[in-house]
Amino acid sequence: SRWGGPWLLGLLVRLLFWGSPGAWASYLRRSSSCTPIPHHMALCYDIGYSQMRIPNLLEHETMPEVIQQSSSWLPLLARECHPDARIFLCSLFAPICLDRLIYPCRSLCEAVKRSCAPVMACYGYPWPEILNCNKFPADHELCIAAVSTDENSSSRRMPRASCKDCELEEASTAREILENLCANDFAVKIRILRKNTTTTISDFDLDPTRVEVLKHGPLLRTDIPARLQQWLDIDATCVHNIMRGTHAGVFVVSGEVQSDKVVVNKAYAWQKKNRNLHQAVRRWKHHRCPEQAG
């Protein structure tokens, strides 16, 4: 399975060397039952195994309760705050049906919490006590570990969602677009490429040959490509919404500079039908913003 295969295989291999089940496993068999993960349990269906235990590790005792409680996490999953968030949540909501109770590792919980708790806080939800990472076993014990690893660069930050919803804008009028460019710190015309479509979170690249700086503001022109690539790396949800499932596209984006990162506030697709956008970009070179005119 593209969702759970690697960690599930590793877990089963470790179990082969763990020895026979103890008293707790016998109790678990008596007190819980294995049941198929239903199609309408969107959080965990097709996670990599088909049977789960009820009651689960969060003490939900009926399938309707499991489905109701798990569905409340779907919006967070859609924010793509961490590539292992689904594995972590499903290890609790839909524990794999083995002789032994298998919890997520503490490090997995901590990694997901680091990336997802700030996103939850954007919407006024604290990280729940029931998911307190100190409750979970250390990595040297039998547990479900993180799947995502950074093999390419130790300095790359984990993709995370922005608190600000980001959508592709409609180029309504050239005047409105010019006002937007004036209101933001920077504005650029760029080409974005999707690197893959197989992982939980898509990776995106900036085409360095297709960067046209309309307004650099407090940024150095030479720094803009690197800063925009950083945006592509860490603000997965925003970029995903802008791309709308395409593999490549040219966009005019504008935004603000916040300490060590850039935040994109507006994005327009550079297409022939967007005549207002084309007109605004042509006029921008000679346009004077209100504060400049004054």
QUIDAVEN-V918429 format. One record per residue. OMEGA is omega in whole degrees, 0 to 359 (none if undefined). Layout:
OMEGA + OMEGA
//
This chain:
180 + 182 + 192 + 188 + 185 + 182 + 180 + 178 + 179 + 180 + 181 + 177 + 180 + 181 + 181 + 183 + 187 + 181 + 184 + 180 + 180 + 183 + 182 + 178 + 178 + 178 + 181 + 180 + 181 + 189 + 181 + 182 + 176 + 180 + 179 + 173 + 186 + 180 + 185 + 169 + 190 + 184 + 192 + 178 + 182 + 180 + 181 + 173 + 189 + 183 + 178 + 179 + 171 + 358 + 180 + 184 + 176 + 175 + 170 + 190 + 180 + 180 + 176 + 179 + 179 + 182 + 180 + 183 + 182 + 182 + 180 + 180 + 182 + 178 + 179 + 180 + 179 + 178 + 177 + 184 + 176 + 183 + 180 + 183 + 182 + 178 + 181 + 183 + 182 + 176 + 180 + 181 + 183 + 183 + 182 + 188 + 176 + 179 + 187 + 179 + 185 + 179 + 171 + 177 + 179 + 181 + 176 + 178 + 183 + 180 + 180 + 180 + 181 + 183 + 189 + 181 + 177 + 179 + 177 + 181 + 177 + 184 + 173 + 181 + 176 + 174 + 188 + 180 + 180 + 177 + 177 + 187 + 180 + 180 + 188 + 186 + 176 + 188 + 182 + 177 + 179 + 183 + 180 + 184 + 178 + 177 + 185 + 176 + 180 + 184 + 187 + 185 + 179 + 182 + 182 + 180 + 179 + 176 + 178 + 183 + 175 + 175 + 183 + 175 + 185 + 180 + 175 + 183 + 171 + 181 + 188 + 178 + 179 + 180 + 180 + 180 + 178 + 177 + 178 + 179 + 178 + 186 + 184 + 182 + 184 + 176 + 182 + 171 + 187 + 173 + 181 + 179 + 174 + 183 + 183 + 177 + 188 + 183 + 182 + 178 + 181 + 175 + 183 + 178 + 172 + 175 + 186 + 180 + 184 + 177 + 178 + 183 + 176 + 181 + 182 + 177 + 182 + 181 + 169 + 180 + 182 + 181 + 189 + 180 + 180 + 180 + 178 + 176 + 175 + 177 + 179 + 183 + 190 + 183 + 188 + 184 + 180 + 182 + 178 + 180 + 180 + 184 + 178 + 174 + 180 + 181 + 179 + 179 + 177 + 186 + 168 + 182 + 177 + 182 + 184 + 178 + 179 + 180 + 187 + 181 + 174 + 179 + 180 + 180 + 182 + 176 + 179 + 177 + 180 + 181 + 182 + 183 + 180 + 184 + 178 + 179 + 179 + 180 + 180 + 181 + 177 + 183 + 188 + 183 + 182 + 183 + 176 + 178 + 183 + 182 + 177 + 181 + 181 + none
//
